[in-house]
Amino acid sequence: MNTLFDKIWDRHIVQIVNNGPSQLYIDRLYCHEVTSPQAFDGLRERKLKVFRPQQVFCMPDHNIPTHDQDRPIEDPIGRKQVEVLDANCKEFGLTEFKMNSKDNGIIHVVGPEKGLSLPGMTIVCGDSHTSTHGAMGAIAFGIGTSEVEMVLASQCILQSKPKSMRININGQLGKAVTPKDVALYLIAKLTTSGATGYFIEYAGQAVQEMSMEGRLTLCNLSIEMGARGGFIAPDDTTFEYIKGKEYAPKGEDWSKAINFWKTLKSEQDAVFDKELSFDAQDIEPRITYGTNPGMGIGITETIPLCEAIDTASQSSFIKSLDYMGFTPGMSLLGHTIDYVFLGACTNGRIEDFRAFASIVKGKKKADHVTAWLVPGSWAVMEQIKAEGLDTILHDAGFSIRQPGCSACLAMNDDKIPAGKYSISTSNRNFEGRQGPGSRTILASPIVAAAAAITGKITDPRTL
């Protein structure tokens, strides 16, 4: 019996290379300004056009500032990359959602919210967090720049088929536990390489009960446990989310699409290469303490002792704690923080802003905390205003920046200063990820909100 992954993968095989990879047809290619310039140069050198331009969508997001977007970008490298993307889209006849337009935002936020990412698709982008789109019931994964060129030229890619893994989260999530906490829990359990070579299907009651935005967060972090990607079988929650969106099927096409999408599920007797199950009740709000997303603990737990760490990993464990200014066995509750970042393709959606606002409503931001609240798109910004969340946040001492990748990575103006602690809703806490010498603690929007109000790491269940 076939898994869902088998069904989608097999439908997209153009041909199989003997003793080699599959030539896989790609339904949607997303491009941003950082990983696409050399791909377009490659087309020019070979005097090629984009094979199916209607299936390619582009937007700048990594380098764009989150303030004064109506002015020229000050950083010369960032400005050049955005200008080159504009020029390439114009030359090759591609749809671009330009900076400061109503369609712009983070590419992994905009794709689903516009109905461009749909069940049963194969989706690629020159960005590791393309796995986000798997929440729609699609096979979505990041590719390299040379592969971007391959898809631009042929709408196909050479790819070896990954092994299959199903992860079941059984039962209901507890108070203040979010899909971000589920993801951080899984990465800690599997480690950052535990799913290498696999494509993950998430299942179980806790996953089925997640909203689409929660599912997008969970799938976004699949890459952080080494997986090629992660996805969730589409269901009524998926269909309701897609219905009426700009690029979603309409009329008779909608009925046909629904009939097809309902077939997209693993067969009852499907066999996975690996299957794991976890109890949702074992998951509490989480934080990271080290310099990879797998170095995480429940918020009431303490940093592991050295003897609990594998001998081969102890030196890197100590090095990581030295960088963060922490010690083995330490509790992080009450630890003073300096910055809070709400946003990124992990947690920059309207549901994340609702959660953050629910915690800070009627309270005040700690005076010493700098908070950057960055919507994942202009559409999210409009929702924030329409729901009055901007007023709640403003009254609590917060301001909302313009959409973009922002402080997820140090490729724009939003950098955390050296030595400062940042509670971040993004996806990576590597050394210098948010700025040279910055110290990043990954958390959910709820944990970030609690820290912004108290000025320290706080269990949100106590507020």
C-alpha angles and dihedrals in degrees: 000000000000128000119224088253090056091050095053096038095049092049089058100047111118094178140334120236111226108256088353145076131310123257098233125196114229121214099191134022120190120196131191131184100264106056102028110065096082090046091058090045088055091055091052093049090053093040092237132149126217103275099217109010093175089069095053123085124183137191139159114240114137099063102032118111120239093224134051093012089165088069128072114276108260098211106082095211094049092045091050093051093050092047091049091052090051091051094046093050091050093047096047097038098244130156110251128186097211128213114276093015122122089250097055129101137102109336093230091053098044097047096063096035091056095047092246092123109064139173116279095021130128108227130184138176135169089255129089095226093064084109085084090084090061086084086076091061094263134128100245128168143155122259138190126257094259088054090050087058090049092055093044090053100041111007085236137094135199107239137162113229112252124224118259127248130178120202116195121199103195126200131009128312117248131239115308091001112134137184087262089061090049090053094047089048092052093047090052091049097045096031122225091290101036095103098040111145094018138104109213129221111198116212143153135089096293091054094045090053094051119106117241090258091053090050090052089055093049094049091044091065096048091099090058091070091051097261122144086230145314135232145175127223110254118250140160090298089057094046093049090050093051098042113110096005117144099258098027119117114271136207115342090000089060092055091049091047093051091051090053096042091054089064091058102101137101114266116255092249096039113142120221125200087235134007128190132181131199134182114242090213090066091065122089130172106300140211133182123235103185143045102279129052092248092065094084141127140189108271092250093047128090130239109271121261118246093252089060090060123085109261093239091054100045097093093052089044091056092043090053093049091048089054091049095044093238133124134217114273093020123143113223096201108117094017110146116245130196107196137032122198121192112184144048128123085292100059110001098108130109093259089058091053091048090053093047092047092049090061099043097041110124093006135092132242114250108261096233095050121097109207126196112193108186124178116220092231144001088256089060089048090055091049090051090056095042091054094045093242090131090063093049091049094045092050089053091054101263131125127202121232128209119274123278143102088284118164095001087096135005097253098107139032096289102090128152110231120245115280095012122125118235126192099208133185090202126105109251135053100181120149107284093000092133095032137320109304094001119147113220127196112188117218145146124274089257094054090044091052092050090051092048091056099042098033091230141068104289135178101241090211088072094059 
